[in-house]
Amino acid sequence: MENFIAQQDSQVLDTSLSRRQLIKKMGGLGLLMVAPPLLALSSGAFASVPEKSLNIYNTHTGESLKKCIFWLDGKLNREAMTDLNRLFRDHRTNQEFTMDPNLMHLIHNIWEKIGSREMVHLISGYRSPKTNAILRQKSCGVASNSQHLSGKAADIMVPGRTMKQVQQAAKSLKAGGVGRYANFVHVDTGRVRYWGPA
């Protein structure tokens, strides 16, 4: 299968097809992969949603992705996920990690639920063990087994929306952990739990 995908990828380099033509021609191989089982985030299966994208800005690196389409025609876009993995990297160590696609669905759904067109601001995505250990020394609020370590968490805020609005939108989805802080809201795809001000 990997050889087949590699052959298909090499054919991509020799063509000038549009992205949509390429996706149809290759049946999703090469650029797209089938997503792993996904969490039910409020309304059920993602397959009924033809496209999901993120407009996201990393507050530490100054990098951003605009209309990064990570979900297209019922499949996960591998190319977009590579870009998101880079954006969500540990900015202290510059380490990248394979982020949980469900986290991207969750952030997208929060963004849609609060009705914003502003870019989501990413304060923290993946955390390396080294970074997590440093942060634990500075604060008792950092878990030793943080979801950030496994690419399943993000600390976010949305300009023009209060932390409470972001928190309430995230909680309404019942898709994982939600913690509200003064300057950001922690969201993750672990078990459903809440902390911080109600």
Protein Blocks (a to p, Z undefined) as FASTA:
>chain_A
ZZmmmmmmmmmmmpccdfklmmmmnnopajaccddddddehjapfklpmbdcdddddfkn
opacehiafbgghiacfklmmmmmmmmpcfknopacdddfklmmmmmmmmmmnopabdcd
dfbfcdcfklmmmmmmmpckbcfklfklnopaccdddehiafklmmmmmmmnonaccddd
fkbccddfbdcddedjZZ
